[in-house]
Amino acid sequence: MEYTVQKLGLLAGVSTRTLRYYDEIGILKPARINSSGYRIYGQKEVNQLQQILFYRELGVGLEDIKALLTSPAFDADIALREHRVKLLEKREQLDTLIANIDLTLLQREGSQSMSDEQRFEGFKKQLIADNEKQYGEEIRAKYGADQIDQSNDKIKGMTEKQYAEVEQLAAEIHNVLAEAFVTGDSAGDLAQKAAHLHRQWLSFYWASYSKEAHAGVAQMYVEDERFTSYYDKDQPGVAMFLRDAILIYTEND
């Protein structure tokens, strides 16, 4: 069966503007243009749009989707199985959060008790899932699956107090690092305080600390643009400054 832009948009629940944009960027070209100048889509394009929407639902960017779909190694069956696994994981996370809300409501009504650990179970699972989605492949390749799994287990076991301490540490690192950056001295007291706070912050997530791993994370901050953009969002150069401070810290540790 063939579809015009309008009919395909209605079928898939996307706007005609989106489909035209997908054509413009080369992620979903029509099968042909008819004599009236209309884009016409066939079964191949319908299948490809389904893949695109699955990837979008999982938070994958359009450039990455395009690279995946145009790769000679792309296999639609394998992709669908991977979508299924990831969507089941997402459903489990949502189910956990919904159950958390239900239990909280029962606790507030006085008909059910709830531990502090239970209050944050869903959020900690979401934190792990977000980290895995954004950095999982790189950090597993760099540090090994066992160490990352141990780190995830440590996050799951965080108490409310520890969770609050982590948030406080993150804010303190940001403030001290901003002050240190103004000095321009990565070996100075403020910069080394920021590096020490960063070590404390990491220790909440890592099963064990090593200065080699700490230095490796610091190097990742300047090699991976996602980390760099996070630290440089207020002032360009902060990621490199923190990297230098941590390298000095770990050398003197």
JORAMO-V697228 format. One record per backbone hydrogen bond with DSSP energy under -1.0 kcal/mol. CO is the residue of the C=O (numbers start at 1). NH is the residue of the N-H. If there is no record, write none. Layout:
CO;NH  CO;NH
This chain:
3;41  4;8  5;9  6;10  7;11  8;12  9;13  9;14  15;19  16;20  17;21  18;22  19;23  20;24  21;25  22;27  22;28  32;40  34;37  38;34  40;31  40;32  41;3  42;46  43;47  44;48  45;49  46;50  47;51  48;52  49;53  50;54  51;55  52;56  53;57  54;58  55;60  56;59  61;65  62;66  63;67  64;68  65;69  66;70  71;74  75;79  76;80  77;81  78;82  79;83  80;84  81;85  82;86  83;87  84;88  85;89  86;90  87;91  88;92  89;93  90;94  91;95  92;96  93;97  94;98  95;99  96;100  97;101  98;102  99;103  100;104  101;105  102;106  103;107  104;108  105;109  106;111  115;119  120;124  121;125  122;126  123;127  124;128  125;129  126;130  127;131  128;132  129;133  130;134  131;135  132;136  135;139  136;140  137;141  138;142  139;143  140;144  144;148  145;149  146;150  147;151  148;152  149;153  150;154  151;155  152;156  153;157  155;158  159;163  160;164  161;165  162;166  163;167  164;168  165;169  166;170  167;171  168;172  169;173  170;174  171;175  172;176  173;177  174;178  175;179  176;180  177;181  178;182  180;184  185;188  188;192  189;193  190;194  191;195  192;196  193;197  194;198  195;199  196;200  197;201  198;202  199;203  201;204  202;205  202;206  210;214  211;215  212;216  213;217  214;218  215;219  216;220  217;221  219;222  219;223  220;224  224;228  225;229  226;230  227;231  228;232  235;238  237;241  238;242  239;243  240;244  241;245  242;246  243;247  244;248  245;249  246;250  247;251  248;252
